[in-house]
């Protein structure tokens, strides 16, 4: 999923680079496309961080369940 966001960002950036030279497209449109690239990369970064946090939370939940089982054996 993260790769899809990065690929989309690269495609949009390629489009911006292809449209930049010449007078057919105003510079503001190219700037908007570059802003869209940054937004898509930001979404990819957020997805990456959230996936890492989810993996950490699952690992802690498993560890907590193991500790609770050990505590139940002692008590």
C-alpha positions in Angstrom: 0.0 0.0 0.0 2.8 2.4 0.8 4.5 1.5 -2.5 1.3 2.5 -4.3 1.3 5.9 -2.7 5.0 6.4 -3.6 4.3 5.2 -7.2 1.4 7.7 -7.5 3.6 10.5 -6.2 6.3 9.6 -8.7 3.8 9.6 -11.5 2.4 13.0 -10.5 5.9 14.4 -10.2 6.8 13.0 -13.6 3.8 14.7 -15.0 4.8 18.0 -13.4 8.4 17.7 -14.8 7.0 17.0 -18.3 4.6 20.0 -18.1 7.2 22.4 -16.6 9.2 23.4 -19.7 7.2 25.5 -22.2 4.5 28.1 -22.1 1.5 25.8 -22.5 0.9 25.2 -18.8 1.0 28.0 -16.2 3.6 27.7 -13.5 0.9 27.6 -10.9 -0.5 24.3 -12.2 3.0 22.8 -12.0 3.2 24.1 -8.4 -0.1 22.6 -7.6 1.0 19.2 -9.0 4.2 19.4 -6.8 2.0 20.2 -3.8 -0.1 17.1 -4.6 3.1 15.1 -4.7 4.0 16.3 -1.2 0.5 15.5 0.0 0.6 12.0 -1.4 4.0 11.4 0.2 2.7 12.8 3.5 -0.1 10.2 3.4 2.4 7.5 2.7 4.4 8.6 5.7 1.3 8.6 7.9 0.4 5.1 6.7 3.9 3.9 7.4 3.9 5.3 10.9 0.5 4.0 11.7 1.4 0.5 10.6 4.5 0.6 12.8 2.5 1.7 15.8 -0.1 -1.0 15.1 2.6 -3.7 15.0 4.1 -2.3 18.3 0.6 -2.3 19.9 0.0 -5.9 18.9 3.4 -7.0 20.2 2.7 -5.3 23.5 -0.8 -6.9 23.7 0.8 -10.4 23.2 3.4 -9.6 25.8 0.7 -8.4 28.3 -1.3 -11.6 27.7 1.7 -13.8 28.4 2.5 -11.9 31.6 -1.1 -12.2 32.7 -1.0 -15.9 32.1 2.3 -16.2 34.1 0.7 -14.1 36.9 -2.4 -16.3 36.9 -0.1 -19.4 37.4 1.6 -17.8 40.4 -1.6 -16.7 42.0 
